[in-house]
Amino acid sequence: METEKVIRACRLHIEMAIDDFVNEEESAPEIIKVQNGKCSYCVEEAEYEIKK
């Protein structure tokens, strides 16, 4: 069973997160606005969740 790839990103890192997802998964991500969790790239609050 495949685990779902999820990246959380703040406003500053959203483009980097999308690029990383597409490079790894070779497919377009689903982008969801969230209000909890930390950015996968820094210590800021995440505004987006990028997943399959």
C-alpha angles and dihedrals in degrees: 000000000000119000116229115250110229126179122185117206140183120220091270095054103037095103092048090049092052091048092049092048094049092046092052102036100030090218138090115272131227109240117207127184109234136181101203139057135047128277113263089226104043143004096270124111113270118244096182139040117206117199145139 
